[in-house]
C-alpha cells in the first residue's frame, strides 16, 4: 500500500510527486537540501521506483556546474578525455565526462523517502485521479482524496504526430557491464561513439565507459524509428569484444525519445502543476542527454519554492536556432540513417571535441557554429534546411508570409531584379492560386455520380456565360457586379480564416482591400480598365482630381483602421501594414501577393481542414481543373498574336464568379456543421 498509513478522508498535502524518475528524484534531493520537506505532508505515486537502480546517467559539465547543482555526491565515475571511433582521444577541459549510476540516485532518494515517510502509492497514475482548475488541484486515489498545493509530474510524455519537418526517433541501447581477465581499459578516457560496427541500414555505434582497468560498460546504441533488437545487439557486442576474455556482470537496456514533435500535454489551468524531466522538454532531441538540465532545473525550481515564487518560475526556452539544428539532424537520420556515421565522424574528427561539446550544450556562438558546420556535408544540410524553412514559412499565418514576401519584392524591385518577383508570383499562382479555386466540384454537396458531375459543370459554366452576356450588354454594370462579388469573396475568406463572423463588416473589409489596392495604383488601374470594351464610366474616372483621389485613399484606409479597432484583430492590423507597403510595388505584383499568399492561402487552408485532406490530396483533386485553367492562361499569353487583355480580364471574371458562389455556399454549410 505504501510507506505511510493511509486514511479514508480528504486532507491537504503540500506536494505530490508523480513518478520518481531522474528529474523528480533530483528535485526531491534539492528540496531536502533546502529543508523544504521538513514538517511537510507529501505524496509519491510511482509503480516502478526500483527500476531507477538499473539505469546509467551520463553528462559533461564544468566543475562549477557540479558545485552549483550539488552533484558531487552522486557521481560514480568521471573521465577527463573523450574518444570518438578510432580518432585520437582529446582532453575536454574545462569539461569532464561524468557517470551517475542509477542505484546511487535511487539510494539517496530512498533515504529521503524513508526519513520523511510520505504516503506512497505503487499505482500507475491515471488522468482520472486528478481534477484541476485555476485555484484547486484535487487528487483521488484508492480511498483517499487530497487537496494538493503543488504537483510535480515526471511521467514520460506522449508525442503528437510529427509535422512534415519534424521527426520522432528513438535512441535505444543495450549493453553489458563486463569484467576482463586482463587490464585493457584506459580509465582516463571514455569512448562515446565508435562507429566501427555494422550499420545495418541504421545509425548505430558502441560506447565504452571504463570503470577500472578491467571493468567497463560496453553498450550499443541505435538512432532510429524502431528500438534496437536485443539479439542483434548481443551479436554486435560479441563481435566487438571477440578478441578479449570477459564475463558479463550486468545487462542494461533502455530507450530515450529523440523528438522534435510537440507533446500531448493538457494545458494546465493551475501554475502549481509543474511538469518535470522529459515532460518539461529537458531532453535534447538530437542527443538524448538530459541529466544536467534536470539537475539545473531541480536547483532553480526548489529555490523558487523556497522563496514562495513558484508561480513566477519560467524555464529558459531553447533558442530557435538550436531547435532548427536539432530538426535538421533528426530529419537526416530519419530519412537517410546511413549518413549518420559520416556526419558524426566528420563532426568530431575535424573539430576540437570540447568545441563540439559546447555546441551540443547550446552555449556556442554563431561564428563557432559556422566553423563547426563547415566540415559537414553541406549540400545534404542545405537541402534539408531549405525544406524545413519552406515548410515553416507556410506554417506561419498568411499575413506574416505576405509581409515577408512583400519586403522581398520591394528589395528586388528597387534592385531591378523583377524576374525573381515574377517567378515567385508565377509559382504561387499556378499552384495555390489556381488550385484553391479548382476544387468546387468536391465541395458541392449533391455530386454522387458522373451525371451529377456533368450537371454541376453545366451549371457552373452557365453562370460564367451569364456574366459574359452581361459584359456584352452592360459592361459598366458587369464591372460593378464583378467588383462587388470580388469584395464580398475577399472579405469572406479573410474573416472565416480569422474566426470572425461573415457579415456586412466582412464585405466592408473586402471593399476596403480591393478599393485601396486599385486607388493606391490609380494610373495603372485606369490603364487596365481602358482595355475593357464598351465602358462609359472610364472617361469620368480618367479625370479624377488629385485632391479627390487622395481623399478616397485616406477614407478607405480609415475604414480599414476602424475595422481593426472594432474587431480587435491583430491580423487586420497586419494586413493594413501590408497594403500600405503595396504602394511601393506595381499594381499587378501587389494584387498577386495579396491574392496568392493571403486570399488563396486562406481559402486553401479552409478547404483542406473542412474536407480533412492533405495538401497532396488537395492538389490531386484540383489537378484536372488546375491544368485546364493553367493551359488556358499560358496559351492566351504565349500563343495569341496580340493578346486582347480586355477579353482576358472578362474571361477571368466569368471563371471566378461561379467559384465565389460555390465558396459562399460551402462557407454557410460549414458553419451549420
LINQUICOR-V9246 format. One record per pair of residues at least 6 apart in sequence whose C-alpha atoms are under 8 Angstrom apart, sorted by the first residue. I is the first residue (numbers start at 0). GAP is how many residues later the second one is. If there is no record, write none. Layout:
# LINQUICOR-V9246
i/gap
I/GAP
I/GAP
This chain:
# LINQUICOR-V9246
i/gap
0/119
0/120
0/121
1/117
1/118
1/119
1/120
2/111
2/114
2/115
2/116
2/117
3/113
3/114
3/115
3/116
4/114
5/113
5/138
6/136
6/137
7/135
7/136
7/137
8/134
8/135
8/136
9/134
9/135
9/136
9/137
10/134
10/135
10/136
11/29
11/134
11/135
11/136
11/137
12/27
12/28
12/29
12/30
12/133
12/134
12/135
12/136
13/26
13/27
13/28
13/134
13/135
13/136
14/26
14/27
14/28
14/133
14/134
14/135
14/136
14/137
15/26
15/27
15/28
15/29
15/132
15/134
15/135
15/136
16/7
16/25
16/26
16/27
16/28
16/134
16/135
16/136
16/137
17/26
17/27
17/28
17/107
17/133
17/134
17/135
17/136
17/137
18/25
18/26
18/27
18/28
18/30
18/134
18/135
18/136
19/24
19/25
19/26
19/29
19/134
20/28
20/31
20/133
20/134
21/30
21/83
21/255
21/269
21/272
22/131
22/253
22/254
22/268
22/271
22/272
22/275
23/128
23/129
23/130
23/252
23/253
23/274
24/80
24/81
24/84
25/79
25/83
25/268
25/269
25/272
26/268
26/271
26/272
26/274
26/275
27/81
27/84
28/79
28/80
28/83
29/268
29/269
29/272
30/6
30/271
31/6
31/80
33/268
33/269
33/272
35/270
36/79
37/78
40/77
41/76
41/77
42/75
42/76
42/77
42/78
43/74
43/75
43/76
43/77
44/75
44/76
44/77
44/78
44/79
44/80
45/74
45/75
45/76
45/77
45/78
45/79
46/74
46/75
46/76
46/77
47/74
48/57
49/56
51/50
51/51
51/53
51/54
52/48
52/49
52/50
52/51
52/52
52/53
53/47
53/48
53/49
53/198
54/46
54/47
54/48
54/197
54/199
55/43
55/44
55/45
55/46
56/42
56/43
56/44
56/45
56/234
57/39
57/40
57/41
57/42
57/231
57/233
58/38
58/39
58/40
58/230
58/231
58/232
58/233
59/35
59/36
59/37
59/38
59/232
59/297
60/33
60/34
60/35
60/36
60/37
60/231
61/32
61/33
61/34
62/31
62/32
65/6
68/226
68/227
68/230
70/224
73/26
73/27
73/30
73/31
74/23
74/24
74/25
74/26
75/22
75/23
75/24
75/25
75/28
76/21
76/22
76/23
76/134
77/18
77/19
77/20
77/21
78/17
78/18
78/19
78/108
78/109
78/110
78/111
79/11
79/12
79/13
79/15
79/16
79/17
79/108
79/109
80/8
80/9
80/10
80/11
80/15
80/16
80/107
80/108
80/109
81/7
81/8
81/9
81/10
81/15
81/107
81/108
81/109
81/110
81/271
82/6
82/7
82/106
82/107
82/108
82/109
82/110
83/107
83/108
83/109
83/110
83/261
83/264
83/265
84/106
84/107
84/108
84/109
84/110
84/111
84/260
85/108
86/262
88/100
89/263
90/263
91/261
91/262
92/261
94/259
96/93
128/10
128/11
128/12
129/7
129/8
129/9
129/10
130/6
130/7
130/8
131/6
131/136
131/137
131/138
132/135
132/136
132/137
133/135
133/136
134/135
135/11
135/12
135/13
135/134
136/10
136/11
136/12
136/13
136/133
137/7
137/8
137/9
137/10
138/6
138/7
138/8
138/9
139/6
148/123
149/122
149/123
149/124
150/121
150/122
150/123
151/121
151/122
151/123
151/124
152/120
152/121
152/122
152/123
152/126
153/121
153/122
153/123
153/124
153/125
154/123
154/124
155/122
155/123
156/106
156/107
156/108
156/121
156/122
157/105
157/106
157/107
158/102
158/103
158/104
158/105
159/101
159/102
159/103
159/104
160/100
161/6
161/98
161/99
161/100
162/98
163/227
164/162
164/166
164/222
164/223
164/226
164/227
165/93
165/94
165/95
165/161
165/164
165/165
166/92
166/93
166/94
166/160
166/163
166/164
166/167
167/57
167/89
167/90
167/91
167/92
167/93
167/162
168/54
168/55
168/56
168/57
168/88
168/89
168/90
168/161
168/165
169/52
169/53
169/54
169/55
169/56
169/57
169/85
169/86
169/87
169/88
169/89
170/50
170/51
170/52
170/53
170/56
170/84
170/85
170/86
170/87
170/117
171/49
171/50
171/51
171/55
171/56
171/81
171/82
171/83
171/84
172/46
172/47
172/48
172/49
172/54
172/55
172/79
172/80
172/81
172/82
173/45
173/46
173/47
173/54
173/56
173/59
173/60
173/77
173/78
173/79
173/80
174/42
174/43
174/44
174/45
174/58
174/62
174/76
174/77
174/78
175/41
175/42
175/43
175/72
175/73
175/74
175/75
175/76
176/38
176/39
176/40
176/41
176/71
176/72
176/73
176/74
176/75
177/37
177/38
177/39
177/40
177/68
177/69
177/70
177/71
177/72
178/35
178/36
178/37
178/67
178/68
178/69
178/70
179/34
179/35
179/64
179/65
179/66
179/67
180/33
180/64
180/65
181/32
181/63
182/30
182/31
183/29
183/30
184/25
184/27
184/28
184/29
184/30
184/31
185/24
185/26
185/27
186/23
186/24
186/25
186/26
188/20
188/21
189/17
189/18
189/19
189/20
190/16
190/17
190/18
191/14
191/15
191/16
192/12
192/13
192/14
193/11
193/12
193/13
194/9
194/10
194/11
194/146
195/9
196/7
196/8
196/9
196/39
196/43
197/6
197/38
198/6
198/139
200/136
200/137
201/20
201/21
201/22
201/135
201/136
202/19
202/20
202/21
202/130
202/134
202/135
202/136
202/137
202/138
203/16
203/17
203/18
203/19
203/137
204/15
204/16
204/17
205/12
205/13
205/14
205/15
206/11
206/12
206/13
206/14
207/8
207/9
207/10
207/11
208/7
208/8
208/9
209/6
209/7
210/6
217/19
218/18
219/13
219/16
219/17
220/7
221/6
222/110
222/114
223/109
223/110
223/113
224/109
226/28
255/32
256/28
256/31
257/25
257/26
257/27
257/28
257/29
257/30
257/72
258/26
258/27
258/71
259/25
259/63
259/66
259/67
259/70
262/16
270/40
271/38
271/39
275/6
275/18
276/6
276/13
276/17
281/8
281/11
281/12
282/6
282/7
282/10
283/6
284/41
284/45
285/40
285/41
285/43
285/44
296/18
300/9
300/12
303/6
303/9
321/40
327/53
327/56
327/57
327/60
330/53
331/7
331/8
331/52
332/6
332/7
342/33
342/34
345/29
345/30
346/9
346/25
346/26
346/28
346/29
347/8
349/25
350/21
354/9
354/13
355/16
357/6
358/9
358/10
392/8
393/7
397/199
397/200
397/203
397/204
398/172
398/175
398/176
398/179
398/198
398/199
399/174
400/196
400/197
401/176
401/191
401/192
401/195
401/196
402/171
402/175
404/188
405/172
405/175
405/176
405/187
408/12
408/176
409/174
409/175
411/6
411/8
411/9
412/8
412/172
420/168
421/167
424/164
424/167
424/168
424/171
427/168
427/169
428/163
428/167
429/196
429/200
431/164
431/168
431/169
431/172
432/162
432/163
432/167
432/168
433/192
433/195
433/196
434/169
434/184
434/187
434/188
434/190
434/191
435/164
435/165
435/167
435/168
435/171
435/186
436/219
436/222
437/184
437/185
437/187
437/188
438/179
438/182
438/183
438/186
439/219
439/222
439/223
440/6
440/12
440/15
440/16
441/179
442/168
442/219
442/223
443/218
443/222
445/6
446/6
446/9
459/198
460/194
460/197
462/191
462/194
462/195
463/189
463/190
463/191
463/192
463/193
463/194
464/189
466/11
466/187
466/190
467/182
467/183
467/186
469/7
469/8
470/6
470/7
470/8
470/179
474/58
474/59
474/60
475/58
475/59
475/60
475/61
481/171
481/175
482/31
483/27
484/172
484/175
485/24
485/28
485/174
486/20
486/21
486/22
486/23
486/24
486/26
486/27
487/18
487/19
487/20
487/22
487/23
488/18
488/21
488/171
488/175
489/17
489/20
489/23
489/109
490/11
490/15
490/16
490/17
490/18
490/19
490/20
491/10
491/14
491/15
491/18
492/106
492/109
492/110
493/12
493/104
493/105
493/108
494/6
494/7
494/11
495/6
496/105
496/106
496/109
497/73
504/58
508/50
508/51
508/54
511/44
511/45
511/47
511/48
512/66
514/41
515/37
515/40
515/41
515/63
516/62
516/65
516/70
516/73
516/74
517/7
517/69
518/6
518/30
518/33
518/34
519/33
519/63
520/62
520/65
520/66
523/62
523/63
524/62
525/12
525/15
525/16
527/118
528/9
528/117
529/8
529/116
530/113
530/114
530/115
531/113
531/114
531/115
531/117
531/118
532/113
556/19
559/12
559/16
560/12
560/15
562/9
563/6
563/8
563/9
581/8
607/6
607/7
607/10
609/60
635/7
635/12
636/6
